[in-house]
Amino acid sequence: MSNESTVFERLFNSTTTVHADTRRQYAVACALELIKAHAASDTAGKRLESDMDNLSKFADQIEAALKVKS
């Protein structure tokens, strides 16, 4: 497990309250990692711009998926 994975896991699985700005920063960082992996698999080089245009949306989806449902 990479160091980044460990940080994300601790942050999002933590029982302690994490400031919203910090959560957002990690969600954006996670989205950027996914975009990087997606771009690396793109042989035509056409996905990066589209993915970057959707960065905020991807981060929103990551945050929403990690919210604890009560």
ZIFENSUL-V510596 format. One record per backbone hydrogen bond with DSSP energy under -1.0 kcal/mol. NH is the residue of the N-H (numbers start at 0). CO is the residue of the C=O. E is the energy in kcal/mol with one decimal. If there is no record, write none. Layout:
nh=NH co=CO e=E
nh=NH co=CO e=E
//
This chain:
nh=5 co=1 e=-1.9
nh=6 co=2 e=-2.1
nh=7 co=3 e=-2.6
nh=8 co=4 e=-2.7
nh=9 co=5 e=-2.5
nh=10 co=6 e=-2.5
nh=11 co=7 e=-2.8
nh=12 co=8 e=-1.7
nh=22 co=18 e=-2.2
nh=23 co=19 e=-2.4
nh=24 co=20 e=-2.3
nh=25 co=21 e=-2.2
nh=26 co=22 e=-2.5
nh=27 co=23 e=-2.7
nh=28 co=24 e=-2.3
nh=29 co=25 e=-2.5
nh=30 co=26 e=-2.4
nh=31 co=27 e=-2.6
nh=32 co=28 e=-1.9
nh=33 co=29 e=-2.1
nh=34 co=30 e=-2.5
nh=35 co=31 e=-2.6
nh=36 co=32 e=-2.2
nh=37 co=33 e=-2.5
nh=38 co=34 e=-3.0
nh=39 co=35 e=-2.0
nh=40 co=36 e=-1.0
nh=41 co=38 e=-1.3
nh=50 co=46 e=-3.1
nh=51 co=47 e=-2.9
nh=52 co=48 e=-2.1
nh=53 co=49 e=-1.0
nh=54 co=51 e=-1.3
nh=57 co=53 e=-2.8
nh=58 co=54 e=-2.6
nh=59 co=55 e=-2.5
nh=60 co=56 e=-2.3
nh=61 co=57 e=-2.2
nh=62 co=58 e=-2.6
nh=63 co=59 e=-2.6
nh=64 co=60 e=-2.2
nh=65 co=61 e=-1.4
//
